[in-house]
């Protein structure tokens, strides 16, 4: 007769199973990233890759945070992770709790071979438009890295003006581990800045909505007018002049 597990043994078993699934998920993200690069560029361009190995070249993930808000900068993160890193729970930053994002932010900073976050101001966004500002932030994030990557994997877009080979991945922040890491770096950096703005302009509630167009935020703009960190081209429906 099979011996029945105690509640503590069952709890430990579930924990082990959960950990194994998470390890497999992150491993799968690393392999997907390799396959994306191999599919676009081929083994001739990157002989470091093979069908049965993980990445063995410097891959930089790129992602942005803050394209849609009415206030604050747009941020772009760039991150090169070690080949055999074991950072678990890394994912699209939007799928993580604020606490988990900040926890992973510290881990990524410590474990990454190189990382950088670039911010482009609201004034610059108004001057050149949000898409061009996002490209600018991404280029600056890459150029500020302490290590030169061999290839970029970018969430959804192709960055103009960069000579490093790049592969665009739709919803890459949920599929490629390097892009996910970049998304966390960009999101947490921008969120912390918006919290600093909240201390300067408390009437807008930046700490809670991070500049996005919530009802309370829009009402504050109508009541107080724009702050110095609002994107004027984004709020023309809410203010005059």
FIKOLZA-1660 file (N, C-alpha, C; in steps of 0.1 Angstrom, whole numbers, plus 5000, padded with zeros to 4 digits):
% residues 241
   i   px   py   pz ch aa at
   1 5008 4988 5000  A  X  N
   1 5000 5000 5000  A  X CA
   1 5009 5013 5000  A  X  C
   2 5006 5022 4991  A  X  N
   2 5014 5034 4989  A  X CA
   2 5011 5043 5001  A  X  C
   3 5022 5048 5007  A  X  N
   3 5022 5057 5018  A  X CA
   3 5017 5071 5014  A  X  C
   4 5007 5076 5022  A  X  N
   4 5001 5089 5019  A  X CA
   4 5011 5100 5023  A  X  C
   5 5012 5110 5014  A  X  N
   5 5021 5121 5017  A  X CA
   5 5015 5130 5028  A  X  C
   6 5023 5136 5036  A  X  N
   6 5018 5146 5046  A  X CA
   6 5015 5159 5038  A  X  C
   7 5008 5168 5045  A  X  N
   7 5005 5181 5039  A  X CA
   7 5018 5188 5036  A  X  C
   8 5028 5188 5044  A  X  N
   8 5040 5194 5042  A  X CA
   8 5048 5188 5030  A  X  C
   9 5047 5175 5029  A  X  N
   9 5054 5169 5017  A  X CA
   9 5047 5173 5004  A  X  C
  10 5033 5173 5005  A  X  N
  10 5026 5177 4993  A  X CA
  10 5029 5192 4989  A  X  C
  11 5031 5200 4999  A  X  N
  11 5034 5214 4997  A  X CA
  11 5048 5216 4990  A  X  C
  12 5057 5208 4995  A  X  N
  12 5071 5208 4990  A  X CA
  12 5071 5203 4976  A  X  C
  13 5063 5192 4973  A  X  N
  13 5062 5186 4960  A  X CA
  13 5057 5196 4950  A  X  C
  14 5046 5203 4954  A  X  N
  14 5040 5214 4945  A  X CA
  14 5050 5225 4942  A  X  C
  15 5058 5228 4953  A  X  N
  15 5067 5239 4951  A  X CA
  15 5078 5235 4941  A  X  C
  16 5083 5222 4942  A  X  N
  16 5093 5217 4933  A  X CA
  16 5088 5217 4919  A  X  C
  17 5075 5212 4917  A  X  N
  17 5069 5212 4904  A  X CA
  17 5068 5226 4898  A  X  C
  18 5064 5235 4906  A  X  N
  18 5062 5249 4901  A  X CA
  18 5076 5254 4897  A  X  C
  19 5086 5252 4905  A  X  N
  19 5100 5256 4902  A  X CA
  19 5105 5250 4889  A  X  C
  20 5102 5237 4887  A  X  N
  20 5106 5230 4875  A  X CA
  20 5099 5236 4862  A  X  C
  21 5086 5239 4864  A  X  N
  21 5079 5245 4852  A  X CA
  21 5085 5259 4849  A  X  C
  22 5088 5267 4859  A  X  N
  22 5094 5280 4857  A  X CA
  22 5107 5279 4850  A  X  C
  23 5115 5270 4855  A  X  N
  23 5129 5268 4848  A  X CA
  23 5127 5264 4834  A  X  C
  24 5117 5255 4831  A  X  N
  24 5115 5251 4817  A  X CA
  24 5110 5263 4809  A  X  C
  25 5101 5272 4815  A  X  N
  25 5096 5283 4808  A  X CA
  25 5107 5293 4804  A  X  C
  26 5116 5296 4813  A  X  N
  26 5127 5305 4810  A  X CA
  26 5136 5299 4800  A  X  C
  27 5139 5286 4801  A  X  N
  27 5147 5279 4792  A  X CA
  27 5141 5280 4778  A  X  C
  28 5128 5278 4777  A  X  N
  28 5121 5279 4764  A  X CA
  28 5123 5293 4758  A  X  C
  29 5122 5304 4767  A  X  N
  29 5124 5317 4762  A  X CA
  29 5138 5319 4756  A  X  C
  30 5148 5313 4762  A  X  N
  30 5162 5314 4757  A  X CA
  30 5163 5307 4743  A  X  C
  31 5157 5295 4742  A  X  N
  31 5157 5288 4730  A  X CA
  31 5149 5295 4719  A  X  C
  32 5138 5301 4722  A  X  N
  32 5130 5308 4712  A  X CA
  32 5138 5320 4707  A  X  C
  33 5146 5327 4716  A  X  N
  33 5154 5338 4712  A  X CA
  33 5165 5333 4702  A  X  C
  34 5171 5322 4705  A  X  N
  34 5181 5316 4695  A  X CA
  34 5174 5313 4682  A  X  C
  35 5163 5307 4682  A  X  N
  35 5156 5303 4670  A  X CA
  35 5152 5315 4661  A  X  C
  36 5148 5326 4668  A  X  N
  36 5145 5338 4660  A  X CA
  36 5157 5343 4653  A  X  C
  37 5168 5344 4659  A  X  N
  37 5180 5349 4653  A  X CA
  37 5185 5340 4642  A  X  C
  38 5184 5327 4645  A  X  N
  38 5188 5317 4635  A  X CA
  38 5179 5317 4622  A  X  C
  39 5166 5319 4625  A  X  N
  39 5157 5320 4614  A  X CA
  39 5159 5332 4605  A  X  C
  40 5162 5343 4611  A  X  N
  40 5164 5355 4603  A  X CA
  40 5178 5356 4596  A  X  C
  41 5188 5352 4603  A  X  N
  41 5202 5354 4598  A  X CA
  41 5209 5342 4593  A  X  C
  42 5205 5330 4598  A  X  N
  42 5211 5318 4594  A  X CA
  42 5224 5315 4601  A  X  C
  43 5228 5302 4600  A  X  N
  43 5240 5297 4607  A  X CA
  43 5253 5303 4601  A  X  C
  44 5252 5307 4588  A  X  N
  44 5264 5312 4582  A  X CA
  44 5268 5326 4588  A  X  C
  45 5259 5334 4591  A  X  N
  45 5262 5347 4597  A  X CA
  45 5266 5345 4612  A  X  C
  46 5259 5336 4619  A  X  N
  46 5262 5334 4633  A  X CA
  46 5266 5319 4635  A  X  C
  47 5278 5315 4632  A  X  N
  47 5282 5301 4634  A  X CA
  47 5281 5296 4648  A  X  C
  48 5280 5306 4658  A  X  N
  48 5279 5302 4672  A  X CA
  48 5266 5295 4675  A  X  C
  49 5257 5296 4666  A  X  N
  49 5244 5290 4668  A  X CA
  49 5243 5276 4662  A  X  C
  50 5236 5267 4668  A  X  N
  50 5233 5254 4662  A  X CA
  50 5219 5250 4667  A  X  C
  51 5214 5240 4660  A  X  N
  51 5200 5236 4664  A  X CA
  51 5199 5230 4678  A  X  C
  52 5210 5225 4683  A  X  N
  52 5208 5219 4696  A  X CA
  52 5216 5226 4708  A  X  C
  53 5219 5239 4705  A  X  N
  53 5226 5246 4716  A  X CA
  53 5219 5259 4719  A  X  C
  54 5222 5265 4730  A  X  N
  54 5216 5278 4734  A  X CA
  54 5225 5289 4728  A  X  C
  55 5221 5301 4731  A  X  N
  55 5228 5312 4726  A  X CA
  55 5242 5312 4731  A  X  C
  56 5252 5315 4723  A  X  N
  56 5266 5316 4727  A  X CA
  56 5272 5328 4721  A  X  C
  57 5264 5338 4718  A  X  N
  57 5269 5351 4714  A  X CA
  57 5262 5362 4721  A  X  C
  58 5267 5374 4720  A  X  N
  58 5261 5385 4728  A  X CA
  58 5249 5390 4722  A  X  C
  59 5237 5388 4728  A  X  N
  59 5224 5392 4723  A  X CA
  59 5219 5403 4732  A  X  C
  60 5215 5414 4726  A  X  N
  60 5209 5425 4733  A  X CA
  60 5194 5426 4731  A  X  C
  61 5186 5425 4741  A  X  N
  61 5172 5427 4740  A  X CA
  61 5169 5442 4741  A  X  C
  62 5159 5447 4734  A  X  N
  62 5155 5461 4734  A  X CA
  62 5140 5461 4735  A  X  C
  63 5135 5470 4745  A  X  N
  63 5121 5473 4746  A  X CA
  63 5119 5486 4752  A  X  C
  64 5107 5492 4750  A  X  N
  64 5103 5505 4755  A  X CA
  64 5093 5505 4765  A  X  C
  65 5091 5516 4773  A  X  N
  65 5080 5518 4782  A  X CA
  65 5076 5532 4781  A  X  C
  66 5063 5534 4781  A  X  N
  66 5058 5548 4781  A  X CA
  66 5055 5555 4768  A  X  C
  67 5051 5547 4758  A  X  N
  67 5048 5553 4745  A  X CA
  67 5034 5560 4746  A  X  C
  68 5025 5554 4754  A  X  N
  68 5011 5559 4754  A  X CA
  68 5008 5570 4764  A  X  C
  69 5015 5572 4775  A  X  N
  69 5011 5582 4785  A  X CA
  69 5010 5596 4780  A  X  C
  70 5003 5604 4788  A  X  N
  70 5001 5618 4785  A  X CA
  70 5012 5627 4791  A  X  C
  71 5020 5621 4800  A  X  N
  71 5031 5628 4806  A  X CA
  71 5043 5619 4808  A  X  C
  72 5054 5626 4810  A  X  N
  72 5067 5619 4813  A  X CA
  72 5074 5615 4800  A  X  C
  73 5086 5609 4802  A  X  N
  73 5094 5605 4790  A  X CA
  73 5090 5592 4785  A  X  C
  74 5095 5588 4773  A  X  N
  74 5095 5575 4769  A  X CA
  74 5109 5569 4772  A  X  C
  75 5108 5556 4777  A  X  N
  75 5121 5549 4781  A  X CA
  75 5123 5537 4772  A  X  C
  76 5136 5535 4770  A  X  N
  76 5140 5523 4762  A  X CA
  76 5151 5516 4770  A  X  C
  77 5149 5503 4772  A  X  N
  77 5159 5495 4779  A  X CA
  77 5167 5486 4769  A  X  C
  78 5179 5484 4772  A  X  N
  78 5188 5475 4764  A  X CA
  78 5195 5466 4774  A  X  C
  79 5195 5453 4772  A  X  N
  79 5200 5443 4781  A  X CA
  79 5207 5432 4775  A  X  C
  80 5219 5429 4779  A  X  N
  80 5227 5417 4775  A  X CA
  80 5228 5408 4787  A  X  C
  81 5222 5396 4786  A  X  N
  81 5222 5386 4797  A  X CA
  81 5233 5376 4794  A  X  C
  82 5239 5370 4805  A  X  N
  82 5248 5359 4803  A  X CA
  82 5242 5348 4796  A  X  C
  83 5250 5340 4790  A  X  N
  83 5244 5328 4783  A  X CA
  83 5237 5318 4792  A  X  C
  84 5242 5315 4803  A  X  N
  84 5237 5305 4812  A  X CA
  84 5230 5311 4824  A  X  C
  85 5224 5323 4823  A  X  N
  85 5218 5329 4835  A  X CA
  85 5206 5320 4840  A  X  C
  86 5203 5322 4852  A  X  N
  86 5192 5314 4858  A  X CA
  86 5182 5323 4865  A  X  C
  87 5179 5335 4858  A  X  N
  87 5170 5344 4864  A  X CA
  87 5155 5339 4861  A  X  C
  88 5149 5335 4872  A  X  N
  88 5135 5330 4870  A  X CA
  88 5125 5341 4871  A  X  C
  89 5113 5338 4866  A  X  N
  89 5101 5347 4867  A  X CA
  89 5102 5359 4858  A  X  C
  90 5113 5360 4850  A  X  N
  90 5114 5371 4840  A  X CA
  90 5104 5370 4830  A  X  C
  91 5097 5381 4827  A  X  N
  91 5086 5380 4817  A  X CA
  91 5083 5395 4812  A  X  C
  92 5073 5396 4803  A  X  N
  92 5068 5409 4799  A  X CA
  92 5065 5417 4812  A  X  C
  93 5071 5429 4813  A  X  N
  93 5069 5436 4825  A  X CA
  93 5054 5439 4829  A  X  C
  94 5046 5440 4818  A  X  N
  94 5032 5442 4821  A  X CA
  94 5025 5431 4828  A  X  C
  95 5031 5419 4827  A  X  N
  95 5025 5407 4833  A  X CA
  95 5029 5405 4847  A  X  C
  96 5038 5413 4852  A  X  N
  96 5044 5412 4865  A  X CA
  96 5038 5422 4875  A  X  C
  97 5037 5419 4888  A  X  N
  97 5033 5428 4898  A  X CA
  97 5044 5439 4899  A  X  C
  98 5041 5450 4905  A  X  N
  98 5051 5461 4907  A  X CA
  98 5062 5455 4916  A  X  C
  99 5058 5448 4926  A  X  N
  99 5068 5443 4936  A  X CA
  99 5078 5433 4928  A  X  C
 100 5073 5424 4920  A  X  N
 100 5081 5415 4913  A  X CA
 100 5090 5422 4903  A  X  C
 101 5084 5432 4896  A  X  N
 101 5092 5439 4886  A  X CA
 101 5105 5446 4893  A  X  C
 102 5102 5452 4904  A  X  N
 102 5113 5459 4911  A  X CA
 102 5124 5449 4917  A  X  C
 103 5119 5437 4921  A  X  N
 103 5128 5427 4926  A  X CA
 103 5136 5422 4914  A  X  C
 104 5130 5419 4902  A  X  N
 104 5138 5415 4891  A  X CA
 104 5147 5426 4885  A  X  C
 105 5143 5438 4886  A  X  N
 105 5151 5449 4882  A  X CA
 105 5165 5448 4889  A  X  C
 106 5165 5447 4902  A  X  N
 106 5177 5446 4910  A  X CA
 106 5185 5434 4906  A  X  C
 107 5179 5422 4903  A  X  N
 107 5186 5410 4899  A  X CA
 107 5192 5412 4886  A  X  C
 108 5184 5417 4876  A  X  N
 108 5189 5419 4863  A  X CA
 108 5201 5429 4862  A  X  C
 109 5201 5440 4870  A  X  N
 109 5212 5449 4871  A  X CA
 109 5225 5442 4875  A  X  C
 110 5223 5433 4885  A  X  N
 110 5234 5426 4891  A  X CA
 110 5239 5415 4881  A  X  C
 111 5231 5408 4874  A  X  N
 111 5235 5396 4867  A  X CA
 111 5238 5399 4852  A  X  C
 112 5233 5410 4847  A  X  N
 112 5235 5413 4832  A  X CA
 112 5250 5416 4829  A  X  C
 113 5254 5412 4817  A  X  N
 113 5267 5415 4812  A  X CA
 113 5268 5430 4810  A  X  C
 114 5257 5436 4805  A  X  N
 114 5256 5450 4802  A  X CA
 114 5242 5454 4801  A  X  C
 115 5238 5466 4806  A  X  N
 115 5225 5471 4805  A  X CA
 115 5225 5486 4804  A  X  C
 116 5214 5492 4799  A  X  N
 116 5213 5506 4798  A  X CA
 116 5199 5510 4796  A  X  C
 117 5194 5521 4802  A  X  N
 117 5181 5527 4799  A  X CA
 117 5183 5541 4795  A  X  C
 118 5176 5545 4784  A  X  N
 118 5176 5558 4779  A  X CA
 118 5162 5564 4780  A  X  C
 119 5162 5577 4783  A  X  N
 119 5149 5584 4785  A  X CA
 119 5149 5596 4774  A  X  C
 120 5138 5598 4768  A  X  N
 120 5136 5609 4759  A  X CA
 120 5125 5617 4764  A  X  C
 121 5127 5630 4766  A  X  N
 121 5119 5639 4773  A  X CA
 121 5105 5642 4766  A  X  C
 122 5096 5647 4774  A  X  N
 122 5083 5651 4768  A  X CA
 122 5085 5662 4757  A  X  C
 123 5094 5671 4760  A  X  N
 123 5097 5682 4750  A  X CA
 123 5101 5676 4737  A  X  C
 124 5110 5666 4737  A  X  N
 124 5115 5660 4725  A  X CA
 124 5104 5652 4718  A  X  C
 125 5096 5645 4726  A  X  N
 125 5085 5638 4720  A  X CA
 125 5076 5647 4712  A  X  C
 126 5073 5659 4718  A  X  N
 126 5064 5669 4711  A  X CA
 126 5071 5674 4699  A  X  C
 127 5084 5674 4699  A  X  N
 127 5092 5680 4688  A  X CA
 127 5092 5670 4676  A  X  C
 128 5095 5657 4678  A  X  N
 128 5097 5648 4667  A  X CA
 128 5087 5637 4666  A  X  C
 129 5077 5636 4675  A  X  N
 129 5066 5626 4676  A  X CA
 129 5071 5614 4684  A  X  C
 130 5061 5607 4689  A  X  N
 130 5064 5596 4698  A  X CA
 130 5072 5584 4692  A  X  C
 131 5069 5581 4679  A  X  N
 131 5076 5570 4673  A  X CA
 131 5090 5573 4671  A  X  C
 132 5093 5585 4666  A  X  N
 132 5107 5589 4664  A  X CA
 132 5115 5590 4677  A  X  C
 133 5107 5595 4688  A  X  N
 133 5113 5596 4701  A  X CA
 133 5117 5582 4706  A  X  C
 134 5108 5572 4704  A  X  N
 134 5111 5559 4708  A  X CA
 134 5123 5553 4701  A  X  C
 135 5124 5555 4688  A  X  N
 135 5136 5551 4681  A  X CA
 135 5148 5557 4687  A  X  C
 136 5147 5570 4690  A  X  N
 136 5159 5577 4695  A  X CA
 136 5163 5571 4709  A  X  C
 137 5153 5569 4717  A  X  N
 137 5156 5563 4730  A  X CA
 137 5163 5549 4728  A  X  C
 138 5158 5541 4719  A  X  N
 138 5164 5528 4716  A  X CA
 138 5178 5529 4711  A  X  C
 139 5181 5538 4702  A  X  N
 139 5194 5540 4697  A  X CA
 139 5204 5544 4708  A  X  C
 140 5199 5553 4717  A  X  N
 140 5207 5558 4728  A  X CA
 140 5210 5547 4738  A  X  C
 141 5200 5539 4740  A  X  N
 141 5201 5528 4750  A  X CA
 141 5212 5518 4745  A  X  C
 142 5212 5515 4732  A  X  N
 142 5223 5506 4726  A  X CA
 142 5236 5513 4726  A  X  C
 143 5237 5525 4722  A  X  N
 143 5250 5532 4722  A  X CA
 143 5256 5534 4735  A  X  C
 144 5248 5534 4746  A  X  N
 144 5253 5536 4759  A  X CA
 144 5258 5523 4766  A  X  C
 145 5256 5512 4760  A  X  N
 145 5261 5499 4766  A  X CA
 145 5276 5499 4767  A  X  C
 146 5280 5492 4778  A  X  N
 146 5295 5491 4780  A  X CA
 146 5301 5479 4772  A  X  C
 147 5292 5471 4766  A  X  N
 147 5297 5460 4758  A  X CA
 147 5289 5460 4744  A  X  C
 148 5296 5458 4733  A  X  N
 148 5290 5458 4720  A  X CA
 148 5283 5445 4717  A  X  C
 149 5270 5444 4715  A  X  N
 149 5263 5432 4712  A  X CA
 149 5266 5427 4697  A  X  C
 150 5264 5415 4695  A  X  N
 150 5265 5409 4681  A  X CA
 150 5252 5411 4674  A  X  C
 151 5241 5411 4681  A  X  N
 151 5228 5411 4674  A  X CA
 151 5218 5417 4684  A  X  C
 152 5208 5424 4679  A  X  N
 152 5197 5429 4687  A  X CA
 152 5184 5421 4685  A  X  C
 153 5177 5418 4695  A  X  N
 153 5163 5414 4694  A  X CA
 153 5154 5424 4699  A  X  C
 154 5144 5429 4691  A  X  N
 154 5137 5441 4695  A  X CA
 154 5122 5438 4695  A  X  C
 155 5115 5443 4705  A  X  N
 155 5101 5441 4706  A  X CA
 155 5093 5449 4695  A  X  C
 156 5088 5441 4685  A  X  N
 156 5079 5446 4675  A  X CA
 156 5084 5455 4664  A  X  C
 157 5094 5463 4667  A  X  N
 157 5098 5473 4657  A  X CA
 157 5113 5471 4652  A  X  C
 158 5116 5477 4640  A  X  N
 158 5129 5477 4635  A  X CA
 158 5135 5491 4637  A  X  C
 159 5146 5492 4644  A  X  N
 159 5152 5505 4648  A  X CA
 159 5160 5511 4636  A  X  C
 160 5156 5522 4630  A  X  N
 160 5164 5528 4620  A  X CA
 160 5177 5534 4625  A  X  C
 161 5187 5535 4617  A  X  N
 161 5199 5542 4621  A  X CA
 161 5209 5533 4629  A  X  C
 162 5207 5520 4630  A  X  N
 162 5215 5511 4637  A  X CA
 162 5222 5501 4628  A  X  C
 163 5235 5499 4628  A  X  N
 163 5241 5490 4619  A  X CA
 163 5242 5476 4625  A  X  C
 164 5240 5474 4638  A  X  N
 164 5240 5461 4644  A  X CA
 164 5228 5453 4638  A  X  C
 165 5230 5440 4634  A  X  N
 165 5219 5432 4629  A  X CA
 165 5208 5431 4640  A  X  C
 166 5196 5432 4635  A  X  N
 166 5185 5432 4645  A  X CA
 166 5173 5424 4640  A  X  C
 167 5167 5417 4649  A  X  N
 167 5155 5408 4646  A  X CA
 167 5143 5414 4654  A  X  C
 168 5132 5417 4647  A  X  N
 168 5120 5422 4653  A  X CA
 168 5111 5410 4657  A  X  C
 169 5106 5410 4669  A  X  N
 169 5097 5399 4674  A  X CA
 169 5084 5405 4679  A  X  C
 170 5073 5402 4673  A  X  N
 170 5060 5406 4678  A  X CA
 170 5058 5400 4692  A  X  C
 171 5054 5409 4701  A  X  N
 171 5052 5404 4715  A  X CA
 171 5064 5398 4721  A  X  C
 172 5075 5403 4716  A  X  N
 172 5088 5397 4720  A  X CA
 172 5091 5398 4735  A  X  C
 173 5084 5408 4742  A  X  N
 173 5087 5408 4757  A  X CA
 173 5081 5397 4764  A  X  C
 174 5072 5389 4758  A  X  N
 174 5067 5377 4764  A  X CA
 174 5073 5364 4759  A  X  C
 175 5082 5366 4749  A  X  N
 175 5087 5354 4742  A  X CA
 175 5103 5353 4743  A  X  C
 176 5109 5364 4743  A  X  N
 176 5124 5364 4743  A  X CA
 176 5129 5369 4757  A  X  C
 177 5138 5362 4763  A  X  N
 177 5142 5365 4776  A  X CA
 177 5150 5378 4777  A  X  C
 178 5157 5382 4767  A  X  N
 178 5165 5394 4767  A  X CA
 178 5156 5406 4765  A  X  C
 179 5145 5405 4757  A  X  N
 179 5136 5416 4755  A  X CA
 179 5128 5417 4768  A  X  C
 180 5124 5406 4774  A  X  N
 180 5117 5407 4787  A  X CA
 180 5125 5415 4798  A  X  C
 181 5138 5412 4798  A  X  N
 181 5147 5419 4808  A  X CA
 181 5147 5433 4805  A  X  C
 182 5148 5437 4792  A  X  N
 182 5149 5451 4788  A  X CA
 182 5136 5458 4792  A  X  C
 183 5124 5451 4790  A  X  N
 183 5111 5457 4793  A  X CA
 183 5110 5460 4808  A  X  C
 184 5116 5452 4816  A  X  N
 184 5116 5454 4831  A  X CA
 184 5124 5466 4834  A  X  C
 185 5136 5467 4829  A  X  N
 185 5145 5478 4831  A  X CA
 185 5139 5491 4827  A  X  C
 186 5133 5491 4816  A  X  N
 186 5126 5504 4811  A  X CA
 186 5115 5508 4819  A  X  C
 187 5106 5498 4822  A  X  N
 187 5094 5501 4830  A  X CA
 187 5097 5506 4844  A  X  C
 188 5106 5499 4851  A  X  N
 188 5109 5503 4865  A  X CA
 188 5116 5516 4866  A  X  C
 189 5125 5519 4856  A  X  N
 189 5132 5532 4856  A  X CA
 189 5122 5543 4854  A  X  C
 190 5113 5541 4844  A  X  N
 190 5103 5552 4841  A  X CA
 190 5093 5553 4853  A  X  C
 191 5089 5542 4859  A  X  N
 191 5079 5543 4870  A  X CA
 191 5085 5551 4882  A  X  C
 192 5098 5549 4885  A  X  N
 192 5104 5556 4896  A  X CA
 192 5106 5571 4893  A  X  C
 193 5108 5574 4880  A  X  N
 193 5109 5588 4877  A  X CA
 193 5095 5595 4878  A  X  C
 194 5085 5588 4874  A  X  N
 194 5071 5593 4875  A  X CA
 194 5067 5595 4890  A  X  C
 195 5073 5587 4899  A  X  N
 195 5070 5588 4913  A  X CA
 195 5078 5601 4918  A  X  C
 196 5089 5604 4913  A  X  N
 196 5096 5616 4916  A  X CA
 196 5088 5628 4912  A  X  C
 197 5083 5627 4900  A  X  N
 197 5074 5638 4895  A  X CA
 197 5062 5640 4903  A  X  C
 198 5057 5630 4909  A  X  N
 198 5045 5630 4918  A  X CA
 198 5048 5639 4930  A  X  C
 199 5060 5638 4935  A  X  N
 199 5064 5647 4946  A  X CA
 199 5065 5662 4942  A  X  C
 200 5068 5664 4930  A  X  N
 200 5069 5678 4925  A  X CA
 200 5055 5684 4921  A  X  C
 201 5047 5675 4915  A  X  N
 201 5034 5679 4910  A  X CA
 201 5023 5670 4916  A  X  C
 202 5021 5670 4929  A  X  N
 202 5012 5660 4935  A  X CA
 202 4997 5661 4930  A  X  C
 203 4993 5672 4925  A  X  N
 203 4979 5673 4921  A  X CA
 203 4975 5664 4909  A  X  C
 204 4985 5659 4902  A  X  N
 204 4982 5651 4890  A  X CA
 204 4981 5636 4893  A  X  C
 205 4987 5631 4904  A  X  N
 205 4986 5617 4908  A  X CA
 205 4995 5608 4900  A  X  C
 206 5007 5613 4896  A  X  N
 206 5016 5606 4888  A  X CA
 206 5021 5592 4894  A  X  C
 207 5021 5592 4907  A  X  N
 207 5026 5580 4914  A  X CA
 207 5017 5568 4911  A  X  C
 208 5004 5571 4910  A  X  N
 208 4994 5560 4908  A  X CA
 208 4992 5556 4893  A  X  C
 209 4991 5566 4884  A  X  N
 209 4989 5562 4870  A  X CA
 209 5001 5563 4861  A  X  C
 210 5012 5568 4866  A  X  N
 210 5024 5569 4859  A  X CA
 210 5023 5577 4846  A  X  C
 211 5013 5586 4846  A  X  N
 211 5012 5595 4834  A  X CA
 211 5002 5590 4824  A  X  C
 212 4996 5579 4825  A  X  N
 212 4986 5574 4816  A  X CA
 212 4973 5581 4817  A  X  C
 213 4965 5581 4807  A  X  N
 213 4953 5589 4806  A  X CA
 213 4941 5584 4814  A  X  C
 214 4942 5582 4827  A  X  N
 214 4931 5578 4835  A  X CA
 214 4921 5589 4837  A  X  C
 215 4909 5586 4841  A  X  N
 215 4899 5596 4843  A  X CA
 215 4904 5607 4852  A  X  C
 216 4909 5603 4864  A  X  N
 216 4914 5612 4874  A  X CA
 216 4925 5621 4868  A  X  C
 217 4934 5615 4860  A  X  N
 217 4945 5623 4854  A  X CA
 217 4939 5634 4845  A  X  C
 218 4930 5630 4836  A  X  N
 218 4924 5639 4827  A  X CA
 218 4917 5650 4834  A  X  C
 219 4910 5647 4844  A  X  N
 219 4903 5657 4852  A  X CA
 219 4913 5667 4858  A  X  C
 220 4924 5662 4863  A  X  N
 220 4934 5671 4869  A  X CA
 220 4940 5680 4858  A  X  C
 221 4942 5675 4846  A  X  N
 221 4947 5684 4835  A  X CA
 221 4938 5695 4832  A  X  C
 222 4925 5691 4832  A  X  N
 222 4914 5701 4829  A  X CA
 222 4914 5712 4840  A  X  C
 223 4916 5708 4852  A  X  N
 223 4915 5716 4864  A  X CA
 223 4927 5725 4866  A  X  C
 224 4939 5719 4865  A  X  N
 224 4951 5726 4868  A  X CA
 224 4959 5731 4855  A  X  C
 225 4955 5726 4844  A  X  N
 225 4964 5728 4832  A  X CA
 225 4975 5719 4831  A  X  C
 226 4983 5719 4821  A  X  N
 226 4995 5710 4820  A  X CA
 226 5006 5714 4829  A  X  C
 227 5013 5703 4833  A  X  N
 227 5026 5705 4841  A  X CA
 227 5037 5706 4831  A  X  C
 228 5049 5709 4836  A  X  N
 228 5061 5709 4828  A  X CA
 228 5065 5696 4822  A  X  C
 229 5059 5685 4827  A  X  N
 229 5063 5671 4822  A  X CA
 229 5052 5665 4814  A  X  C
 230 5041 5673 4810  A  X  N
 230 5031 5668 4801  A  X CA
 230 5036 5669 4787  A  X  C
 231 5031 5660 4779  A  X  N
 231 5033 5660 4764  A  X CA
 231 5022 5668 4758  A  X  C
 232 5026 5680 4754  A  X  N
 232 5016 5690 4749  A  X CA
 232 5008 5684 4737  A  X  C
 233 5015 5677 4728  A  X  N
 233 5008 5671 4716  A  X CA
 233 4998 5660 4720  A  X  C
 234 4999 5655 4732  A  X  N
 234 4991 5644 4736  A  X CA
 234 4978 5649 4743  A  X  C
 235 4978 5661 4747  A  X  N
 235 4967 5666 4756  A  X CA
 235 4959 5677 4750  A  X  C
 236 4959 5679 4736  A  X  N
 236 4952 5689 4730  A  X CA
 236 4937 5688 4731  A  X  C
 237 4932 5676 4734  A  X  N
 237 4917 5675 4735  A  X CA
 237 4913 5679 4749  A  X  C
 238 4922 5681 4758  A  X  N
 238 4919 5684 4772  A  X CA
 238 4922 5698 4776  A  X  C
 239 4931 5705 4769  A  X  N
 239 4934 5719 4773  A  X CA
 239 4934 5727 4760  A  X  C
 240 4933 5740 4762  A  X  N
 240 4933 5749 4751  A  X CA
 240 4947 5756 4750  A  X  C
 241 4951 5759 4738  A  X  N
 241 4964 5766 4736  A  X CA
 241 4976 5757 4738  A  X  C
% end
